[in-house]
Amino acid sequence: MLVWLGQSNNITQLGGKSAQLSRLFTRYNIPPGFCLSVAAFEQWVTAGCPDTLPLFWQAEVAQAYQRLVEMTELAQPPVAVRSSAVDEDSQTASFAGQYETYLNVMGLEALYAAILACWHSAFAERVKVYRHGSHAPLAVLVQLMVSADMAMVAFSRNPINQQAEVVINATWGLGQSLVDGSITPDSYIVRHDNVILHHQIGSKQNMTVRLATGVKQVPTPRPMRSLAVLSESQMKEVAQLALQLETDMGWPIDLEAAYYQNKLYLLQCRPITT
């Protein structure tokens, strides 16, 4: 089964990450994409985990990718390919960083390879340790890539003290340098009544940028390191997005988002977990 975002939010077939985004797709600015469901993964496992994508799923993915070609009018639109396990991004466990993500994937052969790599990651040693020896059913999310000018992670409640404050970390470029903890980002705290309480500029020594294919971490141009990534109006816009998501989802949320050409995109939404 191949499901487009907005068609279903069945977590047992789409996994946590895809199901959350699909639930929100019609109401938020989320890049379009499709999910190769848990059923596809299970068929691949039953077939012995071959090193090539089964022909049926190649055809399904090729047809879906062609729709993205038509949406963008690009011959090879760049996509982000993310693992989406059934118990990932739940209120009890996030599994952040345990499964694979591939950014700026272009063309069908590269897409097939990224999907297979995501499936293989279900059996990675770090996942076995995290899951006490088992693996989770896994879906794969394929979305149009946002060529972020700046990226951010935000919490709708202060994760340290649970105060009514939105905590935002932000950096230049794509979000990979931010989520992998390899840089010191800007940090902002916006109270729920939209008052900015804290504004600290991080060193942001490096940033992640798109290449012809794939991505790379490069030194941040020196003049940009001392600049605030977000303006005050953008801090408040991200804070309001976090609060609206908390209201819609019914629990405090942890989001990933990006600005591209001054437009805010929601990339991930999950419960805040300990």
N, C-alpha and C positions, 0 to 999 in steps of 0.2 A: 504493500500500500504506500502510495506517495500522496502526501497531504500538503496543501498550500496553507500558509499562515492565514488565519481567519476562518478556516473551514471547520476546524475541530479543536477542542482542548482536552482530548482524552489522554491523560498522562500515561496510561499503561501502554499506549501505542506511540506517543510522541516524545516521551521523556519529560522531565521537569522543565528544562530550559525552553524547549519548543512549545510545550503546553502553555506556559505562562505568557509567552509572547503572542501565541495564537489567540489566547483569551483576550488580550489587550489590543490586538492588531487594528480593529476597526475604529478604535477611539484615540489612538496615539500615533505619533509619527514614527513608525517602525519600518525599516527597510523591508521590501517584499522578499519572499523566499518560500522554500518548500522543505518538507521534512521527509526523509526516507525512514519509514517507520520501523518499530521494533520487529514487525513481521519479516522485513527484509533481512535484518540482522540474524534472526533465528533461522531463516532459510539458509543463510550463508554458513552459520555454525553447523547446521544439520548436514550440509554438503562437505564438511571437513575443513572449513575456513580456507578456501582456495586463495591463491595470490592474485587472482583476477576477479573483477566484479562480474557476477553472473550475467549472461547475455540479456535476460529479461530485464534486469535492473539497469543495465546499460541503456537499453532502449527507453525505459521510463525516465531516467535521468536526462538523457539526450533531449527528449521531448520537452521536459520541464525547463531545461537550460535554454532551449530555443525560445520559450516564452520570455525569459529574461533578456535574450537578444532583442526580441521585438519591443520590449518595454524601454530598453536603453538605446536602441539603434546602434549598438556596438557589436562588432563581430565576435569578440570574446569578452563579455562583461566580467569584471573582477568580482569574485564572491568570497565570503567568509564561510568556512566549513567547520562546524562545531559539533562535538559529541554532545548527546543529550540523553543521559541515563535516566531510567524510570524513577529512581530514588534520589536523583540529583536536584539541588536547589529546593529542597523541602524545608519544612520548619524544624526538622531535627538534625539535618546534615546538609552541607553545601557541596561537598566533593570538589571544591574549587581547586583547579590546577591538576586534578587527578587524571582527567581524560584529555585527549588532544584537540587542539584548535589550529586551523590553518588559514592564514590571511592572504588576500590578494591572489587567489587561485584563478587562473585564466585558462580557458579551453577545456574540452571534454576529457582528454587523457589525464590532465592534471587533476580535474575534478574526480574522476574515477579513483585515482591514486590516493587523493585526500580522504575520500569516503572509506576506502579500505584501511587506511592508516588509523582513522577514528575507530573502526570496528576492532582492529587489532589492539587498540589501547585498552579495551575492556579486559584484556588478559595481562596487562602490564603488571610487573611485580609490585609497584607502588600501590596499584589498585587492590591487589590481593591483600596486601598488608592493611590498607585502609578498611577493607571490607571483611577482614578476618578470613581470608582464603577463598572467598567466592567472587563471582562477577555478576554485574547487573545487566538486565536486558537494556540494549542501547539503540537509540535512534540517532540520526544524523541530520542536523539543520544546515541548510544551504541558503544564504542570504546575500543579496547584493551588498557589495562592500561600500562602506562610507569612508571616503578619503578624508578623514578627520583633520581639521585645522587644530582642534584641541579636543582632549578627551577627559572624562571625569568619572569618578566613582562617588556616589552620595548615599548617605544613610538618613532615613526619615526621622530617626531618633538617635540621639547621641549614644553610640555603642558602649561608651565608657561608663556613663552615669545614668542613662535612660532618660535624660532631660528632654523637654520638648524643643529640641534643636536639630536642624538639618546640618550634618557634617559633610563637607565636600572636599575631595582631593582632586586636583586638576593638573594637567601637563599639556605641553605642546605635542602635536602630531597624533599618532594612533595610540590606543590605550594600552598596548602590550607592555610598554616600559612602566606604566603605572600599576597594572595588576600583578606584574611579576616582582614588584618591590625593588627594582633595580635603580630607582631614582628617588630623590627627595622632591615631592611635588609641592605646589601651592596648597595651602589648607585654609578653608573658610568655614565659619559657623554662622548659620542664619537661624535666628529664633523663629518659632512658628508664627509669630505675628509680623514676620518679614523684616525684623531689625537685624542688621549685620553686627554680630558680636565679636567676631575674630577674623583677621585677614593677615595671613602670613605668607610671604613669598618664599618658595623653596628654591634650592639651587638649580634643579632641573638640568643637570650636566649633560644628559643625553635625551634623545627623542627617537621614536620609531617612525620610519617613513616608508612609503611604498617604493618599490623598485619596478623594473619592467615586469618581473614576476617575483612574488614573495615580498618580504619586508626586511628591513635592516635597522638596527639601532646605530645612530650616528651622533657625534657631538652636537649639542644644541648651539646654534650661533650665539656668540657671547652677548650681543645686545639683547637677545630674547631671554636670557637666563634671569635677568634682574627685573623683567617685566611681569606684571600680574597676568596670568592666563585669562582670567574672567573679569569682565567689567562688573560693576555693582548690579547693573540691570540683569546681566547673565547669571550672577550668583542667585539673585532672587527668582529668576525664571527656573533654574535648576531646582531650587528649594521648593517652589510651587509644584513642579512636576513630581518631586518626591512625596509631597503631602497629598497630592491628588491620587497617586498610586497607592499610598497607604489607605486612603479612604476607600478606593475601589477594591483593593485586595482584602482589606479587613485585618491587616497585621502590619507591623513596622517592616519597611522594605530596605533592601540594599540594591541600588541600581547602577548600571553602567550606561553612559550616554556620551554623545559627541556632538560638537558643532562643526558643520561644514557649510561654508558660505553663509554664515550667520543664522543657520537653521539648526534647531536642536532635534537630535534623533535619539530615541530610546533603543538601546541595544540589548540590555538584559534587565530582568527584574526578578528578585528572589527574596525570601524572608531573611531578616537578620537572624543569624544563628550564632551560638557560642561554640 
